[in-house]
Amino acid sequence: MTEPLSGEALRALAAFDTPTICNALELVTPERRAFGFNRRPLVAPFPALKPIVGYARTIMVRSREPHPRDKAAARQKRLGWYEYVAAAPQPSIVLMQDVDGPDAGFGAFWGEVQSNVHKALGCIGVVTDGAIRDIDVWADGFMALAGSIMPSHAHVDIVDFGNTVSVAGMMVSSDDIVHADRHGAVVVPRAAVAALPAAVATLVKREKVLLDACKRPGFGVEDLRQAFARADDIH
């Protein structure tokens, strides 16, 4: 297992929203500008929740057809999943891929019970291209991004866990650092974590030049040209 980051480092990233983290990553890791984040929109049923940062726990599920396992084998698989979610490092974030193809989200794995169970195991949220339900009785403070909201769990069950998954077009591996909020989610390379707060500060200074300029009376294109030049000088 890779050495976990300090709680201070995770809290520093959680102080910013996910679009800001994406912008900062463009400075720190420009080669990742076009990947590492969800490519398809996700539903954010609790938009007031603050950003979360944690370690990915990856899983694939399906719900369209009954799973082939007997009850004992299915229970053992589920308990193995919970052990994985609860393992160090913490906090964990579930990254769940629904593998039912065009029928992804046919049934909901997540609801009142699963959100509360996972929260009690040290998990702080879920990002899935599948479905969730029970949002009126969801675990308090548990972040969710989902492909849809549906009423039934149908035949939902675990296919596998701990492998690399694709969630709404975002490739994620076990223990990756993930930042998420109501806008979406992004994988943060470990090597970039320490540099991101300073990159955010640089971006804020650059944006302030532009924002201040456009709020002045008589603002025009020439003012914008000069503001861009001043912003470019900030490093």
Secondary structure, DSSP 8 states (H G I E B T S, - for coil): ------HHHHHHHHTS-HHHHHHHHHHH-GGGTTSSB-SS--B-S-TTS--EEEEEEEEEEE-SS--SS-HHHHHHHHHHHHHHHHSSSSSEEEEEEE-SGGGTTSSEEESHHHHHHHHHTTEEEEEESSEE--GGG--TT-EEEBSEE-S--TT-EEEEESS-EEETTEEE-TT-EEEEETTEEEEE-GGGGGGHHHHHHHHHHHHHHHHHHHTSTT--HHHHHHHHHHHHT--
